[in-house]
């Protein structure tokens, strides 16, 4: 699940329940692991190739 947290956040999930054996600090880092995204979404209205061209 940790590798999917950022994607879930972009899709609208705003809360997460981790198993007891998962580290909350690692999970928090996963929420902002990538600085750029390929797809447009509500948080970024242009896809990456359009942002780089402008």
PDBQT receptor file of N, H, CA, C and O in Angstrom, charges set to zero:
ATOM      1  N   UNK A   1       0.810  -1.199   0.000  1.00  0.00    +0.000 N 
ATOM      2  CA  UNK A   1       0.000   0.000   0.000  1.00  0.00    +0.000 C 
ATOM      3  C   UNK A   1       0.855   1.266   0.000  1.00  0.00    +0.000 C 
ATOM      4  O   UNK A   1       0.456   2.266  -0.597  1.00  0.00    +0.000 OA
ATOM      5  N   UNK A   2       2.009   1.252   0.646  1.00  0.00    +0.000 N 
ATOM      6  H   UNK A   2       2.333   0.440   1.131  1.00  0.00    +0.000 HD
ATOM      7  CA  UNK A   2       2.810   2.470   0.746  1.00  0.00    +0.000 C 
ATOM      8  C   UNK A   2       3.138   3.054  -0.625  1.00  0.00    +0.000 C 
ATOM      9  O   UNK A   2       3.141   4.274  -0.795  1.00  0.00    +0.000 OA
ATOM     10  N   UNK A   3       3.413   2.194  -1.602  1.00  0.00    +0.000 N 
ATOM     11  H   UNK A   3       3.411   1.204  -1.464  1.00  0.00    +0.000 HD
ATOM     12  CA  UNK A   3       3.752   2.684  -2.933  1.00  0.00    +0.000 C 
ATOM     13  C   UNK A   3       2.548   3.272  -3.666  1.00  0.00    +0.000 C 
ATOM     14  O   UNK A   3       2.718   3.906  -4.708  1.00  0.00    +0.000 OA
ATOM     15  N   UNK A   4       1.347   3.078  -3.152  1.00  0.00    +0.000 N 
ATOM     16  H   UNK A   4       1.209   2.563  -2.306  1.00  0.00    +0.000 HD
ATOM     17  CA  UNK A   4       0.141   3.593  -3.800  1.00  0.00    +0.000 C 
ATOM     18  C   UNK A   4      -0.445   4.820  -3.108  1.00  0.00    +0.000 C 
ATOM     19  O   UNK A   4      -1.408   5.399  -3.612  1.00  0.00    +0.000 OA
ATOM     20  N   UNK A   5       0.105   5.228  -1.980  1.00  0.00    +0.000 N 
ATOM     21  H   UNK A   5       0.887   4.758  -1.571  1.00  0.00    +0.000 HD
ATOM     22  CA  UNK A   5      -0.483   6.322  -1.205  1.00  0.00    +0.000 C 
ATOM     23  C   UNK A   5      -0.583   7.622  -1.992  1.00  0.00    +0.000 C 
ATOM     24  O   UNK A   5      -1.622   8.281  -1.964  1.00  0.00    +0.000 OA
ATOM     25  N   UNK A   6       0.481   7.999  -2.690  1.00  0.00    +0.000 N 
ATOM     26  H   UNK A   6       1.326   7.463  -2.712  1.00  0.00    +0.000 HD
ATOM     27  CA  UNK A   6       0.433   9.258  -3.434  1.00  0.00    +0.000 C 
ATOM     28  C   UNK A   6      -0.625   9.215  -4.536  1.00  0.00    +0.000 C 
ATOM     29  O   UNK A   6      -1.320  10.205  -4.767  1.00  0.00    +0.000 OA
ATOM     30  N   UNK A   7      -0.749   8.097  -5.203  1.00  0.00    +0.000 N 
ATOM     31  H   UNK A   7      -0.184   7.293  -5.016  1.00  0.00    +0.000 HD
ATOM     32  CA  UNK A   7      -1.754   7.968  -6.259  1.00  0.00    +0.000 C 
ATOM     33  C   UNK A   7      -3.166   8.021  -5.680  1.00  0.00    +0.000 C 
ATOM     34  O   UNK A   7      -4.065   8.623  -6.267  1.00  0.00    +0.000 OA
ATOM     35  N   UNK A   8      -3.348   7.397  -4.542  1.00  0.00    +0.000 N 
ATOM     36  H   UNK A   8      -2.618   6.908  -4.065  1.00  0.00    +0.000 HD
ATOM     37  CA  UNK A   8      -4.657   7.436  -3.885  1.00  0.00    +0.000 C 
ATOM     38  C   UNK A   8      -4.997   8.860  -3.460  1.00  0.00    +0.000 C 
ATOM     39  O   UNK A   8      -6.146   9.288  -3.569  1.00  0.00    +0.000 OA
ATOM     40  N   UNK A   9      -4.009   9.582  -2.982  1.00  0.00    +0.000 N 
ATOM     41  H   UNK A   9      -3.075   9.235  -2.893  1.00  0.00    +0.000 HD
ATOM     42  CA  UNK A   9      -4.217  10.982  -2.584  1.00  0.00    +0.000 C 
ATOM     43  C   UNK A   9      -4.665  11.822  -3.782  1.00  0.00    +0.000 C 
ATOM     44  O   UNK A   9      -5.567  12.650  -3.655  1.00  0.00    +0.000 OA
ATOM     45  N   UNK A  10      -4.045  11.615  -4.932  1.00  0.00    +0.000 N 
ATOM     46  H   UNK A  10      -3.312  10.943  -5.036  1.00  0.00    +0.000 HD
ATOM     47  CA  UNK A  10      -4.413  12.363  -6.135  1.00  0.00    +0.000 C 
ATOM     48  C   UNK A  10      -5.808  12.006  -6.626  1.00  0.00    +0.000 C 
ATOM     49  O   UNK A  10      -6.463  12.818  -7.280  1.00  0.00    +0.000 OA
ATOM     50  N   UNK A  11      -6.266  10.804  -6.319  1.00  0.00    +0.000 N 
ATOM     51  H   UNK A  11      -5.734  10.144  -5.787  1.00  0.00    +0.000 HD
ATOM     52  CA  UNK A  11      -7.606  10.366  -6.736  1.00  0.00    +0.000 C 
ATOM     53  C   UNK A  11      -8.704  10.807  -5.785  1.00  0.00    +0.000 C 
ATOM     54  O   UNK A  11      -9.885  10.612  -6.069  1.00  0.00    +0.000 OA
ATOM     55  N   UNK A  12      -8.327  11.399  -4.660  1.00  0.00    +0.000 N 
ATOM     56  H   UNK A  12      -7.367  11.558  -4.429  1.00  0.00    +0.000 HD
ATOM     57  CA  UNK A  12      -9.346  11.905  -3.757  1.00  0.00    +0.000 C 
ATOM     58  C   UNK A  12      -9.392  11.284  -2.373  1.00  0.00    +0.000 C 
ATOM     59  O   UNK A  12     -10.141  11.755  -1.516  1.00  0.00    +0.000 OA
ATOM     60  N   UNK A  13      -8.616  10.245  -2.133  1.00  0.00    +0.000 N 
ATOM     61  H   UNK A  13      -8.008   9.863  -2.829  1.00  0.00    +0.000 HD
ATOM     62  CA  UNK A  13      -8.575   9.685  -0.781  1.00  0.00    +0.000 C 
ATOM     63  C   UNK A  13      -7.943  10.718   0.144  1.00  0.00    +0.000 C 
ATOM     64  O   UNK A  13      -6.906  11.295  -0.185  1.00  0.00    +0.000 OA
ATOM     65  N   UNK A  14      -8.553  10.950   1.284  1.00  0.00    +0.000 N 
ATOM     66  H   UNK A  14      -9.395  10.481   1.551  1.00  0.00    +0.000 HD
ATOM     67  CA  UNK A  14      -7.997  11.941   2.207  1.00  0.00    +0.000 C 
ATOM     68  C   UNK A  14      -7.713  11.368   3.594  1.00  0.00    +0.000 C 
ATOM     69  O   UNK A  14      -7.363  12.109   4.513  1.00  0.00    +0.000 OA
ATOM     70  N   UNK A  15      -7.860  10.072   3.744  1.00  0.00    +0.000 N 
ATOM     71  H   UNK A  15      -8.144   9.470   2.997  1.00  0.00    +0.000 HD
ATOM     72  CA  UNK A  15      -7.460   9.418   4.992  1.00  0.00    +0.000 C 
ATOM     73  C   UNK A  15      -7.028   7.988   4.678  1.00  0.00    +0.000 C 
ATOM     74  O   UNK A  15      -7.511   7.368   3.731  1.00  0.00    +0.000 OA
ATOM     75  N   UNK A  16      -6.116   7.488   5.486  1.00  0.00    +0.000 N 
ATOM     76  H   UNK A  16      -5.723   7.991   6.256  1.00  0.00    +0.000 HD
ATOM     77  CA  UNK A  16      -5.542   6.166   5.265  1.00  0.00    +0.000 C 
ATOM     78  C   UNK A  16      -5.384   5.466   6.607  1.00  0.00    +0.000 C 
ATOM     79  O   UNK A  16      -5.038   6.101   7.604  1.00  0.00    +0.000 OA
ATOM     80  N   UNK A  17      -5.631   4.186   6.636  1.00  0.00    +0.000 N 
ATOM     81  H   UNK A  17      -5.913   3.671   5.826  1.00  0.00    +0.000 HD
ATOM     82  CA  UNK A  17      -5.425   3.387   7.838  1.00  0.00    +0.000 C 
ATOM     83  C   UNK A  17      -4.323   2.384   7.521  1.00  0.00    +0.000 C 
ATOM     84  O   UNK A  17      -4.468   1.543   6.634  1.00  0.00    +0.000 OA
ATOM     85  N   UNK A  18      -3.233   2.484   8.251  1.00  0.00    +0.000 N 
ATOM     86  H   UNK A  18      -3.116   3.167   8.971  1.00  0.00    +0.000 HD
ATOM     87  CA  UNK A  18      -2.101   1.591   8.038  1.00  0.00    +0.000 C 
ATOM     88  C   UNK A  18      -2.174   0.413   8.995  1.00  0.00    +0.000 C 
ATOM     89  O   UNK A  18      -2.708   0.517  10.100  1.00  0.00    +0.000 OA
ATOM     90  N   UNK A  19      -1.629  -0.703   8.549  1.00  0.00    +0.000 N 
ATOM     91  H   UNK A  19      -1.196  -0.788   7.652  1.00  0.00    +0.000 HD
ATOM     92  CA  UNK A  19      -1.510  -1.852   9.447  1.00  0.00    +0.000 C 
ATOM     93  C   UNK A  19      -0.537  -1.502  10.569  1.00  0.00    +0.000 C 
ATOM     94  O   UNK A  19       0.279  -0.592  10.426  1.00  0.00    +0.000 OA
ATOM     95  N   UNK A  20      -0.621  -2.206  11.655  1.00  0.00    +0.000 N 
ATOM     96  H   UNK A  20      -1.284  -2.945  11.771  1.00  0.00    +0.000 HD
ATOM     97  CA  UNK A  20       0.232  -1.941  12.816  1.00  0.00    +0.000 C 
ATOM     98  C   UNK A  20       1.713  -2.132  12.506  1.00  0.00    +0.000 C 
ATOM     99  O   UNK A  20       2.560  -1.516  13.153  1.00  0.00    +0.000 OA
ATOM    100  N   UNK A  21       2.043  -2.979  11.523  1.00  0.00    +0.000 N 
ATOM    101  H   UNK A  21       1.355  -3.480  10.997  1.00  0.00    +0.000 HD
ATOM    102  CA  UNK A  21       3.451  -3.228  11.205  1.00  0.00    +0.000 C 
ATOM    103  C   UNK A  21       4.023  -2.235  10.192  1.00  0.00    +0.000 C 
ATOM    104  O   UNK A  21       5.175  -2.384   9.785  1.00  0.00    +0.000 OA
ATOM    105  N   UNK A  22       3.259  -1.233   9.776  1.00  0.00    +0.000 N 
ATOM    106  H   UNK A  22       2.323  -1.112  10.107  1.00  0.00    +0.000 HD
ATOM    107  CA  UNK A  22       3.735  -0.223   8.826  1.00  0.00    +0.000 C 
ATOM    108  C   UNK A  22       4.165   1.044   9.561  1.00  0.00    +0.000 C 
ATOM    109  O   UNK A  22       3.548   1.445  10.548  1.00  0.00    +0.000 OA
ATOM    110  N   UNK A  23       5.226   1.662   9.068  1.00  0.00    +0.000 N 
ATOM    111  H   UNK A  23       5.727   1.336   8.266  1.00  0.00    +0.000 HD
ATOM    112  CA  UNK A  23       5.807   2.855   9.687  1.00  0.00    +0.000 C 
ATOM    113  C   UNK A  23       5.098   4.112   9.190  1.00  0.00    +0.000 C 
ATOM    114  O   UNK A  23       5.055   4.366   7.986  1.00  0.00    +0.000 OA
ATOM    115  N   UNK A  24       4.550   4.886  10.099  1.00  0.00    +0.000 N 
ATOM    116  H   UNK A  24       4.585   4.679  11.076  1.00  0.00    +0.000 HD
ATOM    117  CA  UNK A  24       3.812   6.101   9.738  1.00  0.00    +0.000 C 
ATOM    118  C   UNK A  24       4.727   7.153   9.109  1.00  0.00    +0.000 C 
ATOM    119  O   UNK A  24       4.285   7.919   8.252  1.00  0.00    +0.000 OA
ATOM    120  N   UNK A  25       5.987   7.201   9.520  1.00  0.00    +0.000 N 
ATOM    121  H   UNK A  25       6.347   6.579  10.216  1.00  0.00    +0.000 HD
ATOM    122  CA  UNK A  25       6.940   8.160   8.951  1.00  0.00    +0.000 C 
ATOM    123  C   UNK A  25       7.207   7.839   7.483  1.00  0.00    +0.000 C 
ATOM    124  O   UNK A  25       7.260   8.740   6.646  1.00  0.00    +0.000 OA
ATOM    125  N   UNK A  26       7.375   6.562   7.176  1.00  0.00    +0.000 N 
ATOM    126  H   UNK A  26       7.332   5.830   7.856  1.00  0.00    +0.000 HD
ATOM    127  CA  UNK A  26       7.558   6.143   5.782  1.00  0.00    +0.000 C 
ATOM    128  C   UNK A  26       6.326   6.474   4.953  1.00  0.00    +0.000 C 
ATOM    129  O   UNK A  26       6.435   6.936   3.818  1.00  0.00    +0.000 OA
ATOM    130  N   UNK A  27       5.177   6.238   5.518  1.00  0.00    +0.000 N 
ATOM    131  H   UNK A  27       5.088   5.862   6.440  1.00  0.00    +0.000 HD
ATOM    132  CA  UNK A  27       3.925   6.517   4.810  1.00  0.00    +0.000 C 
ATOM    133  C   UNK A  27       3.806   8.000   4.496  1.00  0.00    +0.000 C 
ATOM    134  O   UNK A  27       3.394   8.364   3.395  1.00  0.00    +0.000 OA
ATOM    135  N   UNK A  28       4.155   8.852   5.433  1.00  0.00    +0.000 N 
ATOM    136  H   UNK A  28       4.489   8.556   6.328  1.00  0.00    +0.000 HD
ATOM    137  CA  UNK A  28       4.089  10.298   5.215  1.00  0.00    +0.000 C 
ATOM    138  C   UNK A  28       5.036  10.721   4.098  1.00  0.00    +0.000 C 
ATOM    139  O   UNK A  28       4.694  11.594   3.301  1.00  0.00    +0.000 OA
ATOM    140  N   UNK A  29       6.212  10.121   4.025  1.00  0.00    +0.000 N 
ATOM    141  H   UNK A  29       6.490   9.412   4.672  1.00  0.00    +0.000 HD
ATOM    142  CA  UNK A  29       7.165  10.429   2.949  1.00  0.00    +0.000 C 
ATOM    143  C   UNK A  29       6.621   9.982   1.592  1.00  0.00    +0.000 C 
ATOM    144  O   UNK A  29       6.852  10.644   0.581  1.00  0.00    +0.000 OA
ATOM    145  N   UNK A  30       5.911   8.881   1.571  1.00  0.00    +0.000 N 
ATOM    146  H   UNK A  30       5.722   8.344   2.393  1.00  0.00    +0.000 HD
ATOM    147  CA  UNK A  30       5.351   8.357   0.321  1.00  0.00    +0.000 C 
ATOM    148  C   UNK A  30       4.291   9.287  -0.270  1.00  0.00    +0.000 C 
ATOM    149  O   UNK A  30       4.080   9.288  -1.483  1.00  0.00    +0.000 OA
ATOM    150  N   UNK A  31       3.635  10.064   0.560  1.00  0.00    +0.000 N 
ATOM    151  H   UNK A  31       3.806  10.063   1.545  1.00  0.00    +0.000 HD
ATOM    152  CA  UNK A  31       2.575  10.950   0.071  1.00  0.00    +0.000 C 
ATOM    153  C   UNK A  31       3.104  12.020  -0.882  1.00  0.00    +0.000 C 
ATOM    154  O   UNK A  31       2.349  12.532  -1.708  1.00  0.00    +0.000 OA
ATOM    155  N   UNK A  32       4.378  12.362  -0.780  1.00  0.00    +0.000 N 
ATOM    156  H   UNK A  32       4.991  11.945  -0.108  1.00  0.00    +0.000 HD
ATOM    157  CA  UNK A  32       4.966  13.400  -1.635  1.00  0.00    +0.000 C 
ATOM    158  C   UNK A  32       6.264  12.938  -2.279  1.00  0.00    +0.000 C 
ATOM    159  O   UNK A  32       7.173  13.740  -2.493  1.00  0.00    +0.000 OA
ATOM    160  N   UNK A  33       6.355  11.657  -2.588  1.00  0.00    +0.000 N 
ATOM    161  H   UNK A  33       5.616  11.006  -2.415  1.00  0.00    +0.000 HD
ATOM    162  CA  UNK A  33       7.589  11.096  -3.130  1.00  0.00    +0.000 C 
ATOM    163  C   UNK A  33       7.933  11.670  -4.503  1.00  0.00    +0.000 C 
ATOM    164  O   UNK A  33       9.089  12.015  -4.750  1.00  0.00    +0.000 OA
ATOM    165  N   UNK A  34       6.965  11.775  -5.387  1.00  0.00    +0.000 N 
ATOM    166  H   UNK A  34       6.026  11.495  -5.187  1.00  0.00    +0.000 HD
ATOM    167  CA  UNK A  34       7.201  12.280  -6.740  1.00  0.00    +0.000 C 
ATOM    168  C   UNK A  34       6.896  13.771  -6.795  1.00  0.00    +0.000 C 
ATOM    169  O   UNK A  34       5.891  14.225  -6.249  1.00  0.00    +0.000 OA
ATOM    170  N   UNK A  35       7.773  14.538  -7.461  1.00  0.00    +0.000 N 
ATOM    171  H   UNK A  35       8.589  14.169  -7.905  1.00  0.00    +0.000 HD
ATOM    172  CA  UNK A  35       7.542  15.982  -7.571  1.00  0.00    +0.000 C 
ATOM    173  C   UNK A  35       6.696  16.335  -8.793  1.00  0.00    +0.000 C 
ATOM    174  O   UNK A  35       6.092  17.407  -8.830  1.00  0.00    +0.000 OA
ATOM    175  N   UNK A  36       6.643  15.458  -9.790  1.00  0.00    +0.000 N 
ATOM    176  H   UNK A  36       7.134  14.588  -9.760  1.00  0.00    +0.000 HD
ATOM    177  CA  UNK A  36       5.872  15.695 -11.009  1.00  0.00    +0.000 C 
ATOM    178  C   UNK A  36       5.000  14.478 -11.297  1.00  0.00    +0.000 C 
ATOM    179  O   UNK A  36       5.316  13.359 -10.893  1.00  0.00    +0.000 OA
ATOM    180  N   UNK A  37       3.913  14.715 -11.994  1.00  0.00    +0.000 N 
ATOM    181  H   UNK A  37       3.657  15.624 -12.322  1.00  0.00    +0.000 HD
ATOM    182  CA  UNK A  37       3.037  13.626 -12.421  1.00  0.00    +0.000 C 
ATOM    183  C   UNK A  37       2.848  13.710 -13.930  1.00  0.00    +0.000 C 
ATOM    184  O   UNK A  37       2.931  14.795 -14.506  1.00  0.00    +0.000 OA
ATOM    185  N   UNK A  38       2.596  12.582 -14.567  1.00  0.00    +0.000 N 
ATOM    186  H   UNK A  38       2.529  11.701 -14.099  1.00  0.00    +0.000 HD
ATOM    187  CA  UNK A  38       2.376  12.558 -16.011  1.00  0.00    +0.000 C 
ATOM    188  C   UNK A  38       0.995  13.058 -16.387  1.00  0.00    +0.000 C 
ATOM    189  O   UNK A  38       0.840  13.836 -17.328  1.00  0.00    +0.000 OA
ATOM    190  N   UNK A  39       0.000  12.610 -15.649  1.00  0.00    +0.000 N 
ATOM    191  H   UNK A  39       0.126  11.978 -14.885  1.00  0.00    +0.000 HD
ATOM    192  CA  UNK A  39      -1.380  12.881 -16.019  1.00  0.00    +0.000 C 
ATOM    193  C   UNK A  39      -1.875  14.198 -15.439  1.00  0.00    +0.000 C 
ATOM    194  O   UNK A  39      -1.434  14.646 -14.381  1.00  0.00    +0.000 OA
ATOM    195  N   UNK A  40      -2.797  14.795 -16.161  1.00  0.00    +0.000 N 
ATOM    196  H   UNK A  40      -3.155  14.432 -17.020  1.00  0.00    +0.000 HD
ATOM    197  CA  UNK A  40      -3.504  15.951 -15.616  1.00  0.00    +0.000 C 
ATOM    198  C   UNK A  40      -4.523  15.441 -14.604  1.00  0.00    +0.000 C 
ATOM    199  O   UNK A  40      -5.001  14.311 -14.708  1.00  0.00    +0.000 OA
ATOM    200  N   UNK A  41      -4.845  16.267 -13.642  1.00  0.00    +0.000 N 
ATOM    201  H   UNK A  41      -4.457  17.184 -13.558  1.00  0.00    +0.000 HD
ATOM    202  CA  UNK A  41      -5.845  15.917 -12.623  1.00  0.00    +0.000 C 
ATOM    203  C   UNK A  41      -6.352  17.215 -12.015  1.00  0.00    +0.000 C 
ATOM    204  O   UNK A  41      -6.068  18.298 -12.526  1.00  0.00    +0.000 OA
ATOM    205  N   UNK A  42      -7.089  17.109 -10.944  1.00  0.00    +0.000 N 
ATOM    206  H   UNK A  42      -7.320  16.229 -10.529  1.00  0.00    +0.000 HD
ATOM    207  CA  UNK A  42      -7.619  18.325 -10.322  1.00  0.00    +0.000 C 
ATOM    208  C   UNK A  42      -6.519  19.199  -9.737  1.00  0.00    +0.000 C 
ATOM    209  O   UNK A  42      -6.694  20.412  -9.623  1.00  0.00    +0.000 OA
ATOM    210  N   UNK A  43      -5.395  18.607  -9.366  1.00  0.00    +0.000 N 
ATOM    211  H   UNK A  43      -5.253  17.621  -9.459  1.00  0.00    +0.000 HD
ATOM    212  CA  UNK A  43      -4.305  19.402  -8.801  1.00  0.00    +0.000 C 
ATOM    213  C   UNK A  43      -3.348  19.946  -9.860  1.00  0.00    +0.000 C 
ATOM    214  O   UNK A  43      -2.576  20.860  -9.571  1.00  0.00    +0.000 OA
ATOM    215  N   UNK A  44      -3.381  19.411 -11.066  1.00  0.00    +0.000 N 
ATOM    216  H   UNK A  44      -4.008  18.668 -11.301  1.00  0.00    +0.000 HD
ATOM    217  CA  UNK A  44      -2.545  19.867 -12.179  1.00  0.00    +0.000 C 
ATOM    218  C   UNK A  44      -3.370  19.742 -13.449  1.00  0.00    +0.000 C 
ATOM    219  O   UNK A  44      -3.737  18.634 -13.842  1.00  0.00    +0.000 OA
ATOM    220  N   UNK A  45      -3.665  20.856 -14.089  1.00  0.00    +0.000 N 
ATOM    221  H   UNK A  45      -3.367  21.756 -13.769  1.00  0.00    +0.000 HD
ATOM    222  CA  UNK A  45      -4.594  20.802 -15.228  1.00  0.00    +0.000 C 
ATOM    223  C   UNK A  45      -3.944  20.442 -16.560  1.00  0.00    +0.000 C 
ATOM    224  O   UNK A  45      -4.658  20.184 -17.529  1.00  0.00    +0.000 OA
ATOM    225  N   UNK A  46      -2.608  20.416 -16.642  1.00  0.00    +0.000 N 
ATOM    226  H   UNK A  46      -2.028  20.626 -15.855  1.00  0.00    +0.000 HD
ATOM    227  CA  UNK A  46      -1.930  20.051 -17.883  1.00  0.00    +0.000 C 
ATOM    228  C   UNK A  46      -1.091  18.795 -17.689  1.00  0.00    +0.000 C 
ATOM    229  O   UNK A  46      -0.483  18.624 -16.632  1.00  0.00    +0.000 OA
ATOM    230  N   UNK A  47      -1.042  17.907 -18.688  1.00  0.00    +0.000 N 
ATOM    231  H   UNK A  47      -1.536  18.045 -19.546  1.00  0.00    +0.000 HD
ATOM    232  CA  UNK A  47      -0.158  16.754 -18.588  1.00  0.00    +0.000 C 
ATOM    233  C   UNK A  47       1.306  17.205 -18.661  1.00  0.00    +0.000 C 
ATOM    234  O   UNK A  47       1.591  18.317 -19.106  1.00  0.00    +0.000 OA
ATOM    235  N   UNK A  48       2.205  16.367 -18.238  1.00  0.00    +0.000 N 
ATOM    236  H   UNK A  48       1.973  15.464 -17.877  1.00  0.00    +0.000 HD
ATOM    237  CA  UNK A  48       3.619  16.723 -18.141  1.00  0.00    +0.000 C 
ATOM    238  C   UNK A  48       4.198  17.215 -19.464  1.00  0.00    +0.000 C 
ATOM    239  O   UNK A  48       4.940  18.197 -19.471  1.00  0.00    +0.000 OA
ATOM    240  N   UNK A  49       3.881  16.564 -20.581  1.00  0.00    +0.000 N 
ATOM    241  H   UNK A  49       3.277  15.767 -20.574  1.00  0.00    +0.000 HD
ATOM    242  CA  UNK A  49       4.469  16.990 -21.850  1.00  0.00    +0.000 C 
ATOM    243  C   UNK A  49       4.025  18.397 -22.234  1.00  0.00    +0.000 C 
ATOM    244  O   UNK A  49       4.777  19.110 -22.898  1.00  0.00    +0.000 OA
ATOM    245  N   UNK A  50       2.846  18.811 -21.842  1.00  0.00    +0.000 N 
ATOM    246  H   UNK A  50       2.235  18.232 -21.302  1.00  0.00    +0.000 HD
ATOM    247  CA  UNK A  50       2.379  20.182 -22.109  1.00  0.00    +0.000 C 
ATOM    248  C   UNK A  50       3.059  21.183 -21.174  1.00  0.00    +0.000 C 
ATOM    249  O   UNK A  50       3.368  22.301 -21.584  1.00  0.00    +0.000 OA
ATOM    250  N   UNK A  51       3.290  20.792 -19.938  1.00  0.00    +0.000 N 
ATOM    251  H   UNK A  51       3.039  19.883 -19.605  1.00  0.00    +0.000 HD
ATOM    252  CA  UNK A  51       3.967  21.690 -18.992  1.00  0.00    +0.000 C 
ATOM    253  C   UNK A  51       5.403  21.924 -19.400  1.00  0.00    +0.000 C 
ATOM    254  O   UNK A  51       5.908  23.037 -19.250  1.00  0.00    +0.000 OA
ATOM    255  N   UNK A  52       6.073  20.915 -19.907  1.00  0.00    +0.000 N 
ATOM    256  H   UNK A  52       5.663  20.010 -20.029  1.00  0.00    +0.000 HD
ATOM    257  CA  UNK A  52       7.469  21.063 -20.325  1.00  0.00    +0.000 C 
ATOM    258  C   UNK A  52       7.588  21.878 -21.606  1.00  0.00    +0.000 C 
ATOM    259  O   UNK A  52       8.598  22.551 -21.812  1.00  0.00    +0.000 OA
ATOM    260  N   UNK A  53       6.593  21.833 -22.454  1.00  0.00    +0.000 N 
ATOM    261  H   UNK A  53       5.773  21.287 -22.286  1.00  0.00    +0.000 HD
ATOM    262  CA  UNK A  53       6.640  22.564 -23.723  1.00  0.00    +0.000 C 
ATOM    263  C   UNK A  53       6.411  24.055 -23.526  1.00  0.00    +0.000 C 
ATOM    264  O   UNK A  53       6.839  24.856 -24.356  1.00  0.00    +0.000 OA
ATOM    265  N   UNK A  54       5.752  24.438 -22.455  1.00  0.00    +0.000 N 
ATOM    266  H   UNK A  54       5.405  23.787 -21.780  1.00  0.00    +0.000 HD
ATOM    267  CA  UNK A  54       5.428  25.857 -22.263  1.00  0.00    +0.000 C 
ATOM    268  C   UNK A  54       6.479  26.608 -21.482  1.00  0.00    +0.000 C 
ATOM    269  O   UNK A  54       6.334  27.808 -21.248  1.00  0.00    +0.000 OA
TER     270      UNK A  54
